Amino acid sequence: MSLRRVVLTIALAAIAPAASAMTAEELVAKNLEARGGAAKLAAIRSMHALGMIRIGGGAEAKTEFWAVAPDSFRSDFSLQGMTAIQAWDGKQAWTVQPFGGRREPQKLAPDDAKDLVERADVAGPLVDYAGKGNTIEYLGREDIDGTDAHKLRVTLKNGDSQIRYIEPDHFLEIRVVYHRMVRGQEEVATVDLGEYEKVDGVYVPFEVGRNQIEKAELNPAIDPKLFVLPEGGAK
């Protein structure tokens, strides 16, 4: 091997790790920039969205959710004249499950409300992650349906974690795997994200798992009574 080729091989070996290396902080910065910028994301205080889920056999369920950061969230699932509700008002979570024969509001235990609490953080756990008590760790890359996605672990203040997969070209999230401790057992849920559209200067996924968002608005005025356990609800 010629001296020139040896020198070139050594130079390329030295450059390659630096070119491919990425820190968790750099990945978060790229994601926030891709979504519209940290300042615009931090300015989101509320969100309202309408959507639908195809059930099968031609049936469609209507979905709607409201969120007010950092401590209010409600989602409605309507089908065949009945509406299931899950809500959290910052202190108490509750649900109405008419499809299971429960038409009166029922209180939810804190472990059962973790999804609602997380979704009240409208901008997501990467925005001001340190201020929220979250920590981040870059885990390299993993193939997600043919995409060599960046893999980021977010550990929340309560100890639960999320693995967020970020595609390498536009730096938008394409999958989130939630790991939550519920009554001493780990529960894992996977949600795929896609069909991003710009809403008031911020990119929002209009495909969230099976839910197809049809309309979304940021920072609307939302009546706080929507989130509160109705009078006469379960004690």
N, C-alpha and C positions, 0 to 999 in steps of 0.2 A: 504494500500500500504506500502511495506517495505521501511525502510530508504534507503537501497541500491538502490531500484528502483527509489525513489524520486531523489536521488543524480545523478543517471545515466540520468534521464529525463532532469534535469536541465543542465547537462553537454552537452547533445546532442543539446538542444535548444540554448545553447551559441555558439556551434561550427557551427551549420547549417548556420546561416546568413553569417558568415565569409567565409565559404566554397563556398557559392553560389554568394557572392557579387563580382562585377567586376566594375572597373572604366572605363570610356571612354578611358583614356590613356592606360590602360592595354590592352583593346580590340584592339586598334589601333596597339600597339606594337606586339601583337600576329598575327594580320593580315599581317603586314609588314614582320614579320619573316617568316610566311607561304608562302608569295609570292616570297621570295628570299632574303629578308633582306633589311633594309632601305638604306644601302650604294649602293647596286646594283640597286635598284629602282631609287634612286636619280641620278644615273649615266646615266639613259636613256634620251637621248637628242632627239631622233627621232624614228619613227616607220613607217613601211609600211606593209600593209596586203592586201591579196586577198581573196575573198570569194564569196558566192552565196546565193540567196534567192529563194526558190521555190514559184512561183507565183500561181500555180494551173494549172490543165489541162496539166501537164507535162512540162510547161514552167519554165525556170530558168533565173533569172537575175544575171548578174555578178556584183560584188561589189569590190571596191578598195578604200583604203584610205591612205593618207600620213599625218604625223604629225611631226612638229618640235617644241619642247617646247621652250618657253612657249606661242608663239604667231603665230603659223601657222598651219592651218588644211585644208584638202580638202578631199571630198568623191565623188566618181563617182558611178553611178547606170546605168548599160548598159543593154538594152533589145531591141531586134528587130532592131538592127542597129542604135539605138539612145542612147545618153548618157546624163543623168541629172547630173549636177554638183552643189555642194555647197562648197564654199571656204571662208577662212578668212586669211588675210595676216598680221594681227596684228593691222591694222588700218581700213580696209574696208572689209566687207563681201559681197559676190556676189553669184549669182546663174544662172544656165542655166536650163530651164525646157521645153525641147522639147515635152514632153508628154502632156503638157498643151498648146502647140502651140507657145511657146516662145523659139526661137532658139538663140536669142541674149542675151548676159549677162545682168543681171539686178542687181542693187545694192540692198543690204538688209539693213533694218533698224537695229539699235543696238539690239533691243529686239528680232528680228527674228534670230539674230546671236548667241544667248546665248549658244545653244547646240554646235556650232562650237568652240566657245571660251573655253568651258569646256573641249572639247575633245582634244584641243591642249595641255592640261596638261597631257602628256603621262603617267606619273607615277601615276596620280590620286590625288585627293584632300587630301588624308590622309598623303601623304609623305610631311614632313615639313609643316604640316597644319598651325601651328602658324605663320611661316614665310610668308605664302601666305595670311595671314589675315583671315583664316578659323577658326571656333570654332567647338567643338565637344561636344556631350551630349549623354550619355548612357541612353536608354529608356527601358531597360529590355529585355524581350524575347517575341516572337510572332511566332505562328505556320505558316510556309510557306510551303504549300503542304506536310505536314507531318513532317517537320523539325522544331524543337524548336530553331529557329534562334535568335541570338543576334541582337538587334535593335539599330542602331547608327544614330543620327541626325548630319549631317554636314551642318553648316550654312556658306555659302560662303561670301567673302568680300563684294559682291554686294547686300547681303541680301537674295538671293535665297537659297534654302536648298535642301538637299538630304537625304532620309532615306535609309541607307545601311544595308542590312540584311546579317549577317555573320553566316555561319553554325558552330555549336559548336565543331565539331571534328577536322576539318582541318583549321578552321578559314579563309576560303576563302569566298568572297562575292557571294551570290546566287541571289540577287535581289537588284535593285536600283530603288527608286521612286523619280523622280525629281519634285520639286515644283518651278516653275519659274513665275515671274510676267511679263506679256506681255501686253503692252498697258493698264495697270491698272487692268488687270484680271489675276487671278492665273491659270496657265496651269499645269496639272499634267500628267506625262508620266512614265510608268513602263517598266523596261527592266530586263529580267531574264538573268542570267549568268551561264555558266556551261562548261563542257568538257575542263577543264584546262589542258594545256600542257606546258612543260618547254621549254622556248626559251632563249638561252644564260644565263641559270641559273636563269631565272625569270619565274614564272608561269603566263600564259596569258590565259584568257577565249577564247576558240575557238567557243563557242556558245554565241552570243550576241543578245538577242531577236530572231528575225527570221533569222538573218544573221549567216551563217555557215562559219567560217573562214577556209580557206584551206591552207594558207601559211602566216606566219608572220615573220618579221625580225626586230631586234632592232638595233638602231644606224646606219642605212645605210646613205650614202650621198644622199641628196635630193635636186634637183634643186629648188631654191627659186622662180623661175619664175612660177612654178606650181600653186602658191597661189595668184598670182597677177591678178587683173582684166585686161583682155585682152584690148589692145588698140582698140578704137572704141566702147568699151562697154558703157553701159548706164551711163549717167552723174548724 
